[in-house]
């Protein structure tokens, strides 16, 4: 690791933390209530946390989720131009932030890390929006307490709990929901029970879907896309004498007949386009401790978690490496941290760790059937967040991690690296501020998609000079907040180097006789800008966003072939929500737009042009008079039945006699649902 690259940032971070601590001892004269920071929503720091929207990120609130009733992650992020989701069946969807795949972000569900993506034909993780309360997408320079290897930001999913659904004055309750949709959406149902009693609170919810394959806007049946999700969420909390302990269990499963490669259409390619049984599941058990009576010196949080991810594809064809495999990854980890409140903000310090095991069984389709490897990470971090009287906000921190990687041949590598970040803003006029941020992230040994081992032979090895990966982020922007409107513009530049790459065709070696190996890939870079604006008028609100991201690999345009990054180009969204109180109605919708994308490298590699598309989605929500515990939802997605494929999906490609067609998004889909709280 070259310390000279991070020492300037580390010096600024350390100086800022030391200065804040000094100010705490010499200038603080008010009690806790007097020092509460109340800021407008657009400001960089609010209640001791970054405003992710103020620096180019995205927030999907509980209100957004209730309105959109998203069936998958594509619909979940349909109002966010900074986030692109590839198409197809639910388990095939991959999330890209500014064109960078989410494996290169610190992704958590209720604080539990979600790990790496197993295979580039499979989605990032099995996630059912029915259980979600909110999502935050922190783009670019991530904080030190966001987690290990946050190369390009962080994605934080938060699930529902008892206090989110309990009605006023009630100590227990339940919710039942049922919906039916056209175009393969089928039947979806959920049942939840929750309550509080003394210091005890509980929440239990199950959700299931059952549908058919959908059709594109042109009526093409997309094989293997039927919704077949099943999930459960359980939380049990207990509070006593200023302490809180919460046990959580999360289970998600998708079990259906799927195509061999779920994120592309192989029609006319000469490759098997049939559907075969496939099951993907995730189990997570977590235990969390926190305090309900925090003080300036004592506001701890401790978490222990165990998770397991499984991918099962039976041996549908003998002597084939085109998708048969049985994958399993297991993680155990934890975090222990404390937040210290100072006169100008707070400092969070702690340690985190995780141990991961990966196993691959390829049914004997190569000369090596079983593969396994493991990683171990332990880190220490400190992050300070401050607001000063002169209009300056500062968030800065650093972390040090030790990472160990044991490869499939039993060879062990270990190294230690530092990460540092800083974001500074200045309010130069009432409601207007400028900001700048930078970070260096040390990512440890990155081995890419571990499922790629299923098609490798026993001579695969790790290159002697294999190095830990790292990332650098820069961003600068302007925020504005006046009356009922807010807006911001953010310029970003993210570079990730030395990600793991499997060289199986001589890309990184001039000698074709050399055995395939794991090496460090070329630099991935995403740079551009994003614009956001929102306006509210009491009974309604409207918002818009525009993102331009140029994604390159080794200085040249990135090809649209999936993996760690995907070309995005220009994308925009527009949404509106309007309440009509006299009819107990709420109506709204959103528009998704993507510009066409084409370049010489795409053409030379056999890829067609990414066509431009504009899609309109509408919704309505009605509460019958005198029955405010009942909600009826009507959603119409892709109103004009456009034939399109989502921007981060594969585009049509011709390689000799082989042809890959786009996996088109669903055509017009109408869903009617009802929810009842009791």
JOMOZI-V231274 format. One record per residue. RES is the residue in three letters. PHI is phi as a letter, one per 40 degrees, with the letter a starting at -180 (NA if undefined). OMEGA is omega in whole degrees, 0 to 359 (999 if undefined). Layout:
# JOMOZI-V231274
res->(RES:RES)
phi->(PHI:PHI)
omega->(OMEGA:OMEGA)
This chain:
# JOMOZI-V231274
res->(UNK:UNK:UNK:UNK:UNK:UNK:UNK:UNK:UNK:UNK:UNK:UNK:UNK:UNK:UNK:UNK:UNK:UNK:UNK:UNK:UNK:UNK:UNK:UNK:UNK:UNK:UNK:UNK:UNK:UNK:UNK:UNK:UNK:UNK:UNK:UNK:UNK:UNK:UNK:UNK:UNK:UNK:UNK:UNK:UNK:UNK:UNK:UNK:UNK:UNK:UNK:UNK:UNK:UNK:UNK:UNK:UNK:UNK:UNK:UNK:UNK:UNK:UNK:UNK:UNK:UNK:UNK:UNK:UNK:UNK:UNK:UNK:UNK:UNK:UNK:UNK:UNK:UNK:UNK:UNK:UNK:UNK:UNK:UNK:UNK:UNK:UNK:UNK:UNK:UNK:UNK:UNK:UNK:UNK:UNK:UNK:UNK:UNK:UNK:UNK:UNK:UNK:UNK:UNK:UNK:UNK:UNK:UNK:UNK:UNK:UNK:UNK:UNK:UNK:UNK:UNK:UNK:UNK:UNK:UNK:UNK:UNK:UNK:UNK:UNK:UNK:UNK:UNK:UNK:UNK:UNK:UNK:UNK:UNK:UNK:UNK:UNK:UNK:UNK:UNK:UNK:UNK:UNK:UNK:UNK:UNK:UNK:UNK:UNK:UNK:UNK:UNK:UNK:UNK:UNK:UNK:UNK:UNK:UNK:UNK:UNK:UNK:UNK:UNK:UNK:UNK:UNK:UNK:UNK:UNK:UNK:UNK:UNK:UNK:UNK:UNK:UNK:UNK:UNK:UNK:UNK:UNK:UNK:UNK:UNK:UNK:UNK:UNK:UNK:UNK:UNK:UNK:UNK:UNK:UNK:UNK:UNK:UNK:UNK:UNK:UNK:UNK:UNK:UNK:UNK:UNK:UNK:UNK:UNK:UNK:UNK:UNK:UNK:UNK:UNK:UNK:UNK:UNK:UNK:UNK:UNK:UNK:UNK:UNK:UNK:UNK:UNK:UNK:UNK:UNK:UNK:UNK:UNK:UNK:UNK:UNK:UNK:UNK:UNK:UNK:UNK:UNK:UNK:UNK:UNK:UNK:UNK:UNK:UNK:UNK:UNK:UNK:UNK:UNK:UNK:UNK:UNK:UNK:UNK:UNK:UNK:UNK:UNK:UNK:UNK:UNK:UNK:UNK:UNK:UNK:UNK:UNK:UNK:UNK:UNK:UNK:UNK:UNK:UNK:UNK:UNK:UNK:UNK:UNK:UNK:UNK:UNK:UNK:UNK:UNK:UNK:UNK:UNK:UNK:UNK:UNK:UNK:UNK:UNK:UNK:UNK:UNK:UNK:UNK:UNK:UNK:UNK:UNK:UNK:UNK:UNK:UNK:UNK:UNK:UNK:UNK:UNK:UNK:UNK:UNK:UNK:UNK:UNK:UNK:UNK:UNK:UNK:UNK:UNK:UNK:UNK:UNK:UNK:UNK:UNK:UNK:UNK:UNK:UNK:UNK:UNK:UNK:UNK:UNK:UNK:UNK:UNK:UNK:UNK:UNK:UNK:UNK:UNK:UNK:UNK:UNK:UNK:UNK:UNK:UNK:UNK:UNK:UNK:UNK:UNK:UNK:UNK:UNK:UNK:UNK:UNK:UNK:UNK:UNK:UNK:UNK:UNK:UNK:UNK:UNK:UNK:UNK:UNK:UNK:UNK:UNK:UNK:UNK:UNK:UNK:UNK:UNK:UNK:UNK:UNK:UNK:UNK:UNK:UNK:UNK:UNK:UNK:UNK:UNK:UNK:UNK:UNK:UNK:UNK:UNK:UNK:UNK:UNK:UNK:UNK:UNK:UNK:UNK:UNK:UNK:UNK:UNK:UNK:UNK:UNK:UNK:UNK:UNK:UNK:UNK:UNK:UNK:UNK:UNK:UNK:UNK:UNK:UNK:UNK:UNK:UNK:UNK:UNK:UNK:UNK:UNK:UNK:UNK:UNK:UNK:UNK:UNK:UNK:UNK:UNK:UNK:UNK:UNK:UNK:UNK:UNK:UNK:UNK:UNK:UNK:UNK:UNK:UNK:UNK:UNK:UNK:UNK:UNK:UNK:UNK:UNK:UNK:UNK:UNK:UNK:UNK:UNK:UNK:UNK:UNK:UNK:UNK:UNK:UNK:UNK:UNK:UNK:UNK:UNK:UNK:UNK:UNK:UNK:UNK:UNK:UNK:UNK:UNK:UNK:UNK:UNK:UNK:UNK:UNK:UNK:UNK:UNK:UNK:UNK:UNK:UNK:UNK:UNK:UNK:UNK:UNK:UNK:UNK:UNK:UNK:UNK:UNK:UNK:UNK:UNK:UNK:UNK:UNK:UNK:UNK:UNK:UNK:UNK:UNK:UNK:UNK:UNK:UNK:UNK:UNK:UNK:UNK:UNK:UNK:UNK:UNK:UNK:UNK:UNK:UNK:UNK:UNK:UNK:UNK:UNK:UNK:UNK:UNK:UNK:UNK:UNK:UNK:UNK:UNK:UNK:UNK:UNK:UNK:UNK:UNK:UNK:UNK:UNK:UNK:UNK:UNK:UNK:UNK:UNK:UNK:UNK:UNK:UNK:UNK:UNK:UNK:UNK:UNK:UNK:UNK:UNK:UNK:UNK:UNK:UNK:UNK:UNK:UNK:UNK:UNK:UNK:UNK:UNK:UNK:UNK:UNK:UNK:UNK:UNK:UNK:UNK:UNK:UNK:UNK:UNK:UNK:UNK:UNK:UNK:UNK:UNK:UNK:UNK:UNK:UNK:UNK:UNK:UNK:UNK:UNK:UNK:UNK:UNK:UNK:UNK:UNK:UNK:UNK:UNK:UNK:UNK:UNK:UNK:UNK:UNK:UNK:UNK:UNK:UNK:UNK:UNK:UNK:UNK:UNK:UNK:UNK:UNK:UNK:UNK:UNK:UNK:UNK:UNK:UNK:UNK:UNK:UNK:UNK:UNK:UNK:UNK:UNK:UNK)
phi->(NA:c:c:c:c:b:d:d:c:c:c:c:c:c:c:c:c:c:c:c:c:c:c:c:c:b:b:c:b:b:c:d:c:c:c:c:c:b:b:c:d:c:c:c:b:a:f:g:b:c:c:c:c:c:b:g:c:a:b:b:c:c:c:c:c:c:c:c:f:c:c:a:c:c:c:c:b:c:c:b:c:c:b:b:b:c:c:h:c:d:c:c:c:b:b:b:b:f:g:b:c:c:c:c:b:c:b:b:b:f:g:c:d:b:g:c:c:c:a:c:b:b:c:c:a:c:a:b:c:c:c:c:c:a:b:b:b:c:c:g:c:c:c:c:c:c:h:c:g:c:c:b:h:a:b:b:c:b:c:c:a:d:c:c:b:c:c:d:g:b:b:a:a:a:a:b:b:a:a:b:b:c:f:g:d:g:b:b:a:a:a:b:b:a:i:b:a:g:c:b:b:a:a:a:a:b:a:a:b:a:a:b:c:c:b:c:c:c:g:c:c:c:c:g:b:c:c:a:c:a:a:a:b:b:b:b:b:a:b:a:f:g:b:b:b:b:b:b:b:b:b:b:a:b:b:a:c:b:c:d:b:c:c:a:b:b:c:g:c:g:b:d:b:c:b:a:d:a:b:b:a:a:b:b:b:b:b:b:b:a:b:b:b:c:b:c:b:b:a:c:a:b:a:b:a:b:a:a:b:b:b:b:b:c:c:c:a:c:f:b:b:c:h:c:a:b:b:a:b:b:b:b:a:a:a:b:a:a:b:b:c:b:c:b:i:a:b:b:b:a:b:a:a:a:b:b:b:b:b:b:b:b:f:g:c:b:c:b:c:b:b:a:a:a:b:b:b:a:a:b:a:a:b:b:b:b:b:b:c:c:g:c:b:a:b:a:a:a:a:b:b:b:b:b:b:b:c:c:c:g:c:b:b:a:a:b:a:b:b:a:a:a:b:b:b:b:c:c:a:d:g:b:a:b:a:a:a:a:a:b:b:c:b:g:c:b:b:g:c:c:c:c:c:c:b:c:c:c:c:c:b:b:d:d:c:c:b:c:c:a:a:b:b:b:a:a:a:b:b:a:a:b:f:c:b:b:a:a:b:b:c:b:a:b:b:b:b:g:c:c:b:c:c:b:b:g:c:b:a:c:c:c:c:c:c:c:a:c:b:c:c:c:c:b:b:b:b:i:a:b:b:b:a:b:a:b:b:g:c:a:a:a:a:a:a:a:b:b:b:c:b:b:b:f:g:b:d:c:c:c:b:g:g:c:a:a:c:b:g:b:b:a:b:a:b:a:b:a:c:b:d:c:b:f:b:b:b:i:i:a:b:b:b:b:c:c:a:a:a:c:c:d:c:c:c:g:c:c:c:c:c:c:a:b:b:b:b:b:a:a:b:b:b:d:c:g:b:c:c:b:b:b:b:b:b:b:c:f:d:c:f:c:c:a:b:c:d:c:c:c:b:d:a:b:b:g:c:c:b:b:b:c:c:c:c:c:c:d:b:b:b:b:b:b:b:b:c:a)
omega->(181:184:182:181:185:182:179:178:180:179:177:180:181:179:180:179:180:180:179:178:178:179:179:185:188:189:185:182:184:178:185:184:182:185:176:182:177:185:175:185:185:187:185:181:177:180:176:179:178:169:187:179:183:180:173:180:184:176:172:187:176:177:178:182:178:181:186:185:186:178:180:184:175:179:180:183:185:177:187:181:180:184:176:181:178:189:178:179:181:181:182:189:178:185:179:177:187:179:180:183:192:173:180:173:175:184:180:169:186:177:181:180:185:174:187:174:185:188:185:172:180:182:184:174:179:184:181:181:180:183:190:171:181:177:172:177:179:186:177:187:180:180:182:180:176:179:183:173:176:188:188:178:183:174:183:175:176:182:182:175:185:185:176:185:181:178:183:177:181:177:176:181:179:178:173:182:180:178:177:181:178:177:175:182:173:187:178:181:177:179:182:173:186:179:176:177:185:179:184:172:183:179:178:182:173:181:180:176:178:181:182:176:179:176:177:179:178:176:178:178:181:186:174:183:183:177:181:184:174:182:178:179:181:177:178:182:178:180:181:173:178:181:175:176:181:176:181:176:183:181:176:180:170:187:184:173:183:173:184:179:194:186:176:177:184:182:177:185:185:177:182:180:183:178:184:181:176:179:176:181:178:176:178:175:182:177:184:173:174:179:175:179:183:174:179:184:188:176:190:170:178:182:173:183:174:180:179:178:181:175:185:174:185:181:186:180:180:176:178:175:186:174:180:179:174:184:175:173:181:182:169:184:180:177:177:183:176:178:179:179:180:181:183:181:179:177:176:180:180:178:173:181:175:175:184:174:179:179:180:176:182:177:178:181:172:181:173:186:186:178:176:176:181:175:177:180:171:185:174:186:173:181:178:179:189:172:183:185:184:178:180:170:182:170:183:181:177:176:177:183:169:184:179:182:176:187:185:175:177:180:185:174:177:180:180:181:182:175:182:181:175:175:184:177:180:177:185:174:183:178:179:178:173:180:175:181:178:178:168:182:174:191:183:183:182:183:176:183:186:179:178:178:186:183:183:176:190:180:177:180:177:182:182:182:181:186:174:178:178:181:175:181:172:174:180:184:181:176:178:179:182:177:185:183:175:178:177:173:181:172:185:176:181:178:177:182:175:172:180:180:178:179:182:180:174:181:183:181:182:181:183:180:181:178:178:184:174:183:177:182:179:180:174:181:173:178:181:180:176:179:176:176:180:178:179:181:176:181:181:179:176:180:179:176:179:180:172:181:175:184:182:174:183:176:179:182:178:178:181:183:175:178:191:181:181:178:184:183:183:177:180:175:176:178:177:174:181:175:175:191:184:178:182:184:168:182:179:180:178:178:174:181:173:179:175:183:183:174:184:180:177:182:182:180:177:180:175:179:168:181:175:176:174:185:179:177:181:175:173:180:183:174:181:180:181:177:185:175:179:178:176:181:172:180:174:179:182:186:185:172:181:176:186:173:186:195:182:176:171:173:181:180:176:177:183:179:183:180:175:179:178:174:189:178:180:171:183:182:181:181:177:183:177:177:178:174:181:999)
